Amino acid sequence: MAGGFVSQTPGVRNYNYKLTPKVFVTCFIGAFGGLIFGYDLGISGGVTSMEPFLEEFFPYVHKKMKNAHENEYCRFDSQLLTLFTSSLYVAALISSLFASTITRVFGRKWSMFLGGFTFFIGSAFNGFAQNIAMLLIGRILLGFGVGFANQSVPVYLSEMAPPNLRGAFNNGFQVAIIFGIVVATIINYFTAQMKGNIGWRISLGLACVPAVMIMIGALILPDTPNSLIERGYSEEAKKMLQSIRGTDEVDEEFQDLIDASEESKQVKHPWRNILLPRYRPQLIMTCFIPFFQQLTGINVITFYAPVLFQTLGFGSKASLLSAMVTGIIELLCTFVSVFTVDRFGRRVLFLQGGIQMLISQIAIGAMIGVKFGVAGTGNIGKGDANLIVALICIYVAGFAWSWGPLGWLVPSEISPLEIRSAAQAINVSVNMFFTFLVAQLFLTMLCHMKFGLFFFFAFFVVLMTIFIYLMLPETKNVPIEEMNRVWKAHWFWGRFIPDEAVNMGAAEMQQKSV
């Protein structure tokens, strides 16, 4: 497929290229980095609903779960149980800060490899766990793996993909995450039926499979032209750019990458510089987009779907099956974003998905409130239960083609090279911090806020939809190195971008500001 692209932003350059098999294969393999994150998201909730696992490590929770007179909202409320899930995300937050340096100095692929390796070790600890300490050590190691992968993979995909297909290729990361979730829920469904302690051990131990896939993938992947230039391999970078663009006529794009690299080398303190006014749009977006992504409430469904469905009156087997169904729907709907994000743009999907999630969340909260009330002692019929599952699927679909993939795509594509690693580290850190908070507090919030919890998340869906409408310009078809022109044209962000920023390098801008 030959040809350049037409940008909606005046003055943005058009590059010539073809969609080559090499760029498709490298981005496909690179997206494997999302598997470990997805597998863990899907496996945790299923394991924490398995009776043998609870009986061995969390007997107090197991006793509450078996109590027929227990408040339905509070059956699984345990800070130690949620710590099993959420400890991973604290480790991911910390590791993402170190990963930014490794990604910049050694390249994106080696950061991916290190992520896979630490995830592999963590899966072994969890699969052979004999006590809470081994479980938590394993979770922390898994978290380090997730932090490195989430730091490097979106950047890798954004740098390898041609500008007008960057959204589709970058969304491969989210596809891999959801695929990992679906595989995990299927595994949980079958291992939960095994007797004894073997089922949950298989579920946790099989995390080594996606870890190995990432390690092998990282070893065979080439590095991005941006990374090669950044580390002083200009000739190799040009050959790589010609290879992935399918043409020898890459001088204009290559020169842009060289200029961006030279400018970034003059910026000695990316963590300090991202606080400067001219980078205000990137800083705000890399903080608020992951913040809102987690406060959609999606991880309530992802982490605790089996637990949530049991709270709603489903049996153990039925709850795992329902979680599997929602996971499959989320996977299928993620492909909607892959095929539409570069055609309709980021803003349309963000806004449509937000409205869809808002309506379904309000409906879910209202139904649960009617059936269980404040006391949490009611019951729910089969028809109503199926309707709630359907509403959850509608909610998941809205997230899957909007805030799910775009929450990773937009922060990874909007930052110039001189602050890109720092910006992505902030994106991952904020994401992991609020993932931790949601994971740690959800069961307690459900116990105390009851059905009002869904209205709580709906409130944030309203805020984030307004935020996108007012503050995010359209970035489709814009080369990463040309993104300043988009911010300059925006009604609000334009005041922070100097007129010369669209033509002047980062080093010159820094000297001018001093």
C-alpha positions in Angstrom: 0.0 0.0 0.0 1.8 3.1 -1.2 1.5 6.7 -0.7 1.9 9.5 1.9 -0.9 11.1 3.9 -2.8 14.3 4.1 -2.7 16.0 7.5 -5.4 18.2 8.9 -2.9 20.5 10.5 -1.5 23.2 8.2 2.3 23.1 7.6 2.8 19.5 8.7 5.1 17.6 6.4 4.0 14.6 4.3 6.4 11.6 4.0 6.5 9.0 1.3 6.4 5.4 2.2 4.8 2.0 1.6 3.2 -0.3 4.2 5.9 -3.1 4.2 5.7 -6.6 5.6 8.6 -5.8 7.9 6.9 -2.9 9.7 3.8 -5.1 10.1 5.7 -8.0 11.5 7.9 -6.0 13.9 4.9 -4.1 15.3 2.9 -7.4 15.6 5.8 -9.0 17.6 6.4 -5.8 19.5 2.8 -5.7 20.7 3.4 -9.0 22.5 4.6 -6.7 25.3 0.9 -6.2 26.2 0.4 -9.9 26.8 1.9 -10.0 30.3 -0.1 -7.0 31.5 -3.3 -8.5 30.1 -2.6 -12.0 31.4 -2.1 -10.6 34.9 -5.2 -8.5 34.7 -7.3 -11.5 33.7 -5.8 -14.1 36.0 -5.9 -12.1 39.3 -9.6 -11.8 39.7 -10.3 -15.4 38.8 -7.7 -16.8 41.2 -9.0 -14.6 44.0 -12.4 -16.2 43.6 -11.2 -19.8 43.7 -12.1 -21.4 47.0 -8.8 -23.5 47.3 -6.7 -20.4 46.9 -8.8 -18.4 49.4 -8.9 -21.3 51.9 -5.1 -21.7 51.8 -4.0 -18.0 51.9 -7.1 -16.0 52.9 -9.2 -18.2 55.2 -11.0 -15.2 56.8 -12.3 -14.2 53.4 -13.2 -17.8 52.5 -15.3 -18.0 55.7 -17.1 -14.7 54.9 -17.8 -15.9 51.3 -19.4 -19.1 52.6 -21.6 -17.2 55.1 -25.1 -17.2 53.7 -26.1 -14.2 55.8 -23.2 -12.0 54.8 -23.9 -8.6 53.2 -23.4 -9.2 49.5 -21.5 -6.0 49.1 -18.9 -7.0 51.7 -18.4 -10.7 51.1 -14.8 -10.3 49.7 -13.8 -7.1 51.6 -10.1 -7.7 52.7 -7.2 -5.4 52.5 -4.8 -8.3 52.4 -6.6 -10.0 49.6 -6.6 -6.8 47.5 -2.9 -6.3 48.4 -2.3 -9.5 46.5 -3.7 -7.9 43.4 -2.5 -4.3 43.8 1.1 -4.8 45.0 2.0 -5.5 41.4 1.1 -2.0 40.3 3.2 -0.3 43.0 6.2 -2.2 41.7 5.2 -1.3 38.1 5.0 2.4 39.1 8.5 2.3 40.6 10.1 0.3 37.7 8.7 2.5 35.0 10.8 5.4 36.4 14.0 3.3 36.0 12.7 1.9 32.7 12.7 5.3 31.1 16.5 5.6 31.4 17.1 2.0 30.2 14.7 2.6 27.3 16.6 5.7 26.3 20.2 4.4 26.8 20.0 0.8 25.7 17.0 0.9 23.3 13.4 -0.1 23.4 13.9 -3.8 22.7 16.2 -4.4 25.7 13.7 -2.7 28.0 11.1 -5.1 26.7 13.4 -8.1 27.2 14.1 -7.1 30.8 10.3 -6.8 31.4 9.7 -10.3 30.1 12.6 -11.7 32.2 11.4 -10.3 35.5 7.8 -11.3 34.8 9.1 -14.9 34.1 10.8 -15.0 37.6 7.7 -13.6 39.2 5.4 -16.2 37.7 7.7 -18.9 39.1 7.4 -17.4 42.6 3.6 -17.3 42.4 3.1 -20.7 40.8 5.2 -22.4 43.6 4.0 -20.1 46.5 3.8 -21.6 49.9 2.9 -18.5 51.9 1.8 -14.9 51.6 5.4 -13.7 51.4 6.1 -15.7 48.3 2.9 -14.5 46.7 3.8 -10.9 47.3 7.4 -11.3 46.1 6.1 -12.8 43.0 3.6 -10.0 42.5 6.3 -7.4 42.9 8.6 -9.1 40.3 5.6 -9.3 37.9 5.1 -5.6 38.5 8.6 -4.8 37.5 8.1 -6.7 34.3 4.8 -4.8 33.6 6.5 -1.5 34.3 9.3 -2.1 31.8 7.0 -3.5 29.1 4.4 -0.7 29.4 7.2 1.9 29.2 8.9 0.6 26.1 6.2 -1.1 23.9 3.9 1.9 23.1 7.0 4.0 22.3 8.4 1.3 20.1 5.1 0.9 18.2 4.7 4.7 17.7 8.2 5.1 16.4 8.1 2.1 14.0 4.6 2.8 12.5 4.1 5.1 9.5 2.3 8.3 10.7 -1.1 7.7 9.1 -1.3 4.2 10.6 0.3 4.9 13.9 -3.0 4.6 15.7 -3.8 1.2 14.3 -0.3 -0.2 15.0 -0.1 1.3 18.5 -3.5 -0.1 19.3 -2.0 -3.6 18.8 -0.6 -3.1 22.3 -4.2 -2.9 23.7 -5.2 -5.8 21.5 -2.5 -7.9 23.1 -3.6 -6.7 26.6 -7.2 -7.8 26.0 -6.0 -11.1 24.3 -4.0 -11.8 27.4 -7.1 -11.1 29.6 -9.3 -13.5 27.5 -6.7 -16.3 27.6 -6.4 -15.8 31.3 -10.2 -16.0 31.9 -10.4 -19.2 29.8 -7.6 -20.8 31.7 -9.2 -19.7 35.0 -12.5 -21.3 33.9 -11.0 -24.7 33.5 -8.4 -24.6 36.3 -11.1 -23.6 38.8 -12.8 -27.0 38.2 -9.6 -28.9 39.3 -9.6 -30.3 42.8 -7.0 -29.4 45.4 -4.4 -26.7 45.0 -3.3 -27.4 41.5 -5.8 -25.2 39.6 -4.7 -21.8 40.9 -1.0 -22.8 40.7 -1.4 -23.6 37.0 -3.2 -20.3 36.4 -0.5 -18.2 38.1 2.4 -20.3 36.8 1.3 -20.1 33.1 2.2 -16.4 33.2 5.7 -17.7 32.2 4.4 -18.4 28.7 3.7 -14.8 27.6 6.9 -13.8 29.4 9.0 -16.1 27.2 7.2 -14.9 24.1 8.2 -11.3 25.0 11.8 -12.3 25.6 12.1 -14.2 22.3 10.3 -11.4 20.5 12.6 -8.7 21.9 15.7 -10.7 20.9 14.6 -10.9 17.2 13.2 -7.4 16.9 15.2 -4.6 15.3 15.5 -1.3 17.2 13.6 1.8 16.0 15.3 4.4 13.8 14.7 6.9 16.5 16.5 4.8 19.1 19.4 4.0 16.8 20.0 7.7 16.1 19.7 8.5 19.7 22.5 6.0 20.5 24.8 7.2 17.7 24.0 4.6 14.9 23.0 7.0 12.1 23.8 4.8 9.2 22.0 1.8 10.6 19.1 4.0 11.4 18.7 5.2 7.8 18.9 1.7 6.5 16.2 0.6 9.1 14.0 3.6 8.1 14.3 2.7 4.4 13.5 -0.9 5.2 10.3 -0.2 7.2 9.1 2.6 4.9 9.7 0.5 1.7 11.5 3.2 -0.2 15.0 4.7 -0.4 13.4 8.2 -0.5 13.4 8.8 3.2 15.8 11.8 3.4 13.2 14.2 4.7 11.9 12.0 7.5 15.4 10.9 8.3 16.6 14.5 8.6 13.7 15.3 10.9 14.8 12.4 13.1 18.4 13.5 13.1 17.4 17.1 14.0 15.1 15.9 16.8 17.9 13.7 18.1 20.5 16.5 18.1 18.0 18.8 19.8 17.2 16.2 22.4 20.9 15.6 23.2 21.2 19.3 24.2 18.5 18.8 26.7 20.4 17.5 29.7 17.5 17.2 32.1 14.3 15.9 30.5 12.6 15.5 33.8 13.2 19.1 34.6 12.4 20.3 31.1 9.0 18.6 30.9 8.0 21.1 33.6 8.7 24.1 31.3 5.7 25.9 29.9 6.3 24.9 26.3 5.8 21.2 27.3 2.7 22.0 29.4 0.3 20.2 27.0 2.3 17.0 27.1 2.7 17.1 30.8 -1.0 17.6 31.4 -2.1 14.9 28.9 0.4 12.3 30.2 -1.0 12.9 33.7 -4.7 13.2 33.1 -5.3 10.7 30.4 -4.0 7.7 32.5 -5.7 9.2 35.6 -9.1 9.2 33.8 -8.5 5.9 32.1 -8.3 4.1 35.5 -11.2 6.1 37.0 -13.6 4.9 34.2 -14.0 1.9 36.6 -12.8 -0.6 33.9 -10.4 -2.4 36.3 -13.4 -3.0 38.6 -14.6 -5.3 35.8 -11.2 -6.5 34.7 -9.6 -7.3 38.1 -12.7 -8.5 40.0 -15.2 -9.6 37.3 -15.6 -13.1 38.8 -15.8 -11.6 42.4 -18.3 -9.0 41.1 -20.4 -11.6 39.4 -20.5 -13.7 42.5 -21.6 -10.7 44.5 -24.4 -10.3 42.0 -25.6 -13.9 42.8 -23.8 -15.9 40.2 -22.2 -19.2 41.1 -18.5 -19.7 41.0 -18.5 -21.4 37.6 -21.1 -19.0 36.1 -19.1 -16.0 37.4 -16.0 -17.2 35.6 -18.0 -17.9 32.4 -19.5 -14.4 32.5 -16.0 -12.9 33.0 -14.9 -14.8 29.9 -17.7 -13.5 27.8 -17.0 -9.9 28.7 -13.3 -10.4 28.0 -14.1 -11.8 24.5 -16.4 -8.9 23.8 -13.7 -6.5 24.9 -11.2 -8.2 22.6 -13.5 -8.0 19.6 -14.4 -4.4 20.2 -10.7 -3.4 20.5 -10.4 -4.2 16.8 -13.0 -1.6 16.1 -10.5 1.0 17.3 -7.7 -0.6 15.3 -9.7 -0.1 12.1 -11.2 3.3 12.8 -8.7 5.3 14.9 -6.8 6.5 11.9 -9.9 7.1 9.8 -12.2 8.9 12.3 -9.5 10.2 14.7 -8.9 10.0 18.4 -11.4 12.6 19.6 -14.5 10.9 18.0 -13.7 7.6 19.7 -12.9 9.2 23.0 -16.2 11.1 23.1 -18.4 8.3 21.8 -16.9 5.8 24.2 -17.3 8.1 27.1 -21.0 8.6 26.5 -21.6 4.9 26.0 -19.8 4.0 29.3 -21.7 6.7 31.2 -25.2 5.4 30.2 -24.3 1.8 30.9 -22.7 2.6 34.3 -25.8 4.5 35.4 -28.0 1.7 34.4 -25.9 -0.9 36.1 -25.8 1.1 39.4 -29.6 1.6 39.3 -30.3 -2.1 38.7 -28.0 -3.2 41.5 -29.5 -0.6 43.8 -33.0 -1.8 43.1 -32.2 -5.4 43.6 -29.9 -5.3 46.7 -30.7 -1.9 48.2 -28.5 -0.4 50.8 -28.4 -3.5 53.1 -27.1 -5.8 50.3 -29.3 -8.6 51.4 -31.6 -9.0 48.4 -31.4 -11.4 45.5 -31.4 -11.2 41.8 -33.3 -13.3 39.2 -31.7 -14.9 36.2 -33.3 -12.4 33.7 -32.1 -9.4 35.6 -28.6 -11.0 36.1 -28.3 -11.5 32.4 -29.4 -7.9 31.7 -26.7 -6.7 34.1 -24.1 -8.8 32.2 -25.4 -7.3 28.9 -25.0 -3.8 30.3 -21.5 -4.6 31.5 -20.7 -5.9 28.0 -22.0 -2.6 26.5 -19.8 -0.7 29.0 -16.7 -2.8 28.2 -17.3 -2.4 24.4 -17.3 1.4 24.9 -14.0 1.3 26.8 -12.5 -1.2 24.3 -12.7 1.1 21.3 -11.9 4.3 23.1 -10.2 4.9 26.5 -8.6 1.4 26.5 -6.3 1.7 23.4 -6.3 5.5 23.2 -5.1 5.8 26.8 -1.8 4.3 25.6 -1.7 5.6 22.1 -2.1 9.4 22.7 0.4 9.9 25.5 3.0 7.9 23.5 2.6 9.9 20.3 2.4 13.5 21.5 5.8 14.1 23.0 9.0 15.3 21.2 12.1 13.1 21.5 13.8 15.3 24.1 11.1 14.5 26.7 9.6 11.3 25.3 11.1 8.9 27.8 10.2 11.1 30.7 6.7 11.7 29.4 6.1 7.9 28.9 7.4 7.2 32.4 5.0 9.7 33.8 2.2 8.1 31.8 3.0 4.6 33.0 3.6 5.8 36.6 0.3 7.7 36.9 -1.5 4.7 35.2 0.0 2.2 37.7 -0.6 4.5 40.7 -4.3 4.8 40.1 -4.5 1.2 39.0 -3.1 0.3 42.4 -5.6 2.6 44.2 -8.6 1.1 42.3 -7.4 -2.4 42.9 -6.6 -1.8 46.6 -9.7 0.1 47.5 -12.4 -1.4 45.2 -13.7 -4.2 47.5 -13.8 -1.8 50.5 -15.5 0.9 48.4 -18.0 -1.7 47.2 -18.7 -2.6 50.8 -19.2 1.0 52.0 -20.5 2.8 48.9 -22.6 -0.2 47.7 -24.3 0.4 44.3 -23.3 4.1 44.6 -19.8 3.0 43.5 -21.0 2.8 39.9 -22.3 6.4 40.1 -18.9 7.4 41.6 -17.1 6.1 38.5 -19.8 7.6 36.2 -19.0 11.0 37.6 -15.4 10.7 36.5 -16.6 9.5 33.0 -18.5 12.8 32.7 -15.4 14.8 33.7 -13.1 13.0 31.3 -15.4 13.3 28.4 -15.6 17.1 28.9 -11.8 17.2 29.3 -11.2 15.5 26.0 -13.8 17.7 24.2 -12.2 20.9 25.4 -8.5 20.1 25.8 -7.3 17.4 23.3 -6.7 18.4 19.7 -6.9 15.8 16.9 -3.5 14.1 16.4 -4.3 11.6 13.6 -2.0 11.5 10.6 0.5 13.9 12.3 4.2 12.8 12.4 5.4 12.7 16.0 8.1 15.3 15.3 5.6 17.7 13.9 3.2 17.6 16.9 4.1 21.1 18.1 2.0 22.5 15.2 -1.1 20.8 16.6 -0.6 22.3 20.1 0.1 25.7 18.6 -3.2 25.7 16.7 -5.2 24.8 19.8 -7.4 27.5 21.4 -5.9 26.9 24.9 -2.5 25.2 24.5 -1.3 27.7 21.8 -0.5 30.3 24.4 2.2 28.0 25.9 3.9 27.2 22.5 6.3 29.9 21.3 5.8 31.0 17.7 9.2 29.8 16.8 8.6 26.4 18.4 7.3 24.9 15.2 10.5 25.7 13.4 13.1 26.0 16.2 14.9 23.0 17.8 14.6 22.1 21.5 18.1 23.3 22.3 17.6 26.7 20.7 14.3 27.1 22.5 15.9 26.2 25.8 18.7 28.8 25.3 16.1 31.4 24.3 14.0 30.7 27.4 17.1 31.1 29.6 
